[in-house]
């Protein structure tokens, strides 16, 4: 859940979502979201977030990333669905690379 983290050597995994106690209508909003860092490399794994959950994570990212910092990579949420990875979220994440996991 949000606030937990794991560290092994130079690798750190921060859990940014879900926030305990917040209720969502769409179960995708409860997707576990992790920020993985290794030195200056950082990747965000937002699961199937859409809408409000994505907005919550954007707020968390603003705190994780310093001024002018950006993610090295973003695994695009909800398999690139039109309901996720909105412009406002991308402005905060500002990833150098995006990875999309989709089927045929």
Secondary structure, DSSP 8 states (H G I E B T S, - for coil): -TT-EEEETTEEEEEEE--TT---SSGGGG--EEEEEETTEEEEE-TT--HHHHHHHHHHHHHHS-TT---SEEE-GGGG-TTSS-HHHHHHH--SEEE-----
